[in-house]
């Protein structure tokens, strides 16, 4: 049976590889926690890994072009409309502002703070826009914390 790679297990593995006794104070739990979280973050920004892929849906509201990002959002891969094969096109925030007061068929998107801006604003309610995105890695904090990184890759941390 495989061991779940909790923070406690990962810290013990690092100490074992480094031949370090947890009581000697050379490598503290706090230092290991920071090092493991930093390493996980470096892995996440390196590539759009399959284990971080997620999908969310936006149900449109007429004349509303602003929707909340998912709470675990790191970056968007694509947004596409339920009735179109073509994805929405990313525009820088300043360029999408011309669509903030126009209603129509959503063709563009951008971001502002924790929001996704869609333009033109949907002219009808109830349509679905699919949002494929990359999630954030779990920030390890307690001994039972488990990274999203699959167990088979944890030995490489």
C-alpha positions, 0 to 999 in steps of 0.5 A, a space after each residue: 500500500 502506498 504512503 500518502 505524501 503528507 507534509 510530515 512524510 515529505 519532511 521525513 523523506 528530506 531528512 532521510 535523504 540528507 541524513 539529518 536527525 530531526 533533533 539536531 536543529 540544523 534543518 527545522 520544520 519551518 525551513 523544510 515547510 518553506 522549502 517544500 512550498 517554494 519547490 511546489 510553486 516552482 513546479 506549478 509555474 513551469 508547465 500547465 501540468 495535467 493534475 492542475 487542470 480544472 473546468 468551471 462554467 459561467 452561466 451568463 446574465 444579460 448585460 453583465 460582463 463581469 464574473 468571479 474567477 474560481 477560488 483556486 484559479 492560477 491561470 486560464 487556458 481557454 474560455 469557450 461558448 457552449 454554442 461555438 467551437 471557437 474560443 473567446 479571445 484574450 484582450 488586455 484589460 484596456 482593450 476590452 473596456 470598449 465592450 463593457 457597455 455593449 451587449 451582444 455575443 461574447 467574443 473576448 475576455 480579460 481579467 481585473 483583480 478577481 474577476 473575468 471580464 467578458 465582452 461584449 456583455 451577454 445579451 441573454 441570460 442562461 448561456 454557458 461559457 466553459 472556463 478551462 484553467 490551471 489551479 494553484 498548488 495546495 500550500 502545505 501548512 499542517 503535518 497532514 497537508 497533502 500537495 496536489 502533486 501526484 504521489 509518484 512525483 513527490 520523491 523528486 521534491 
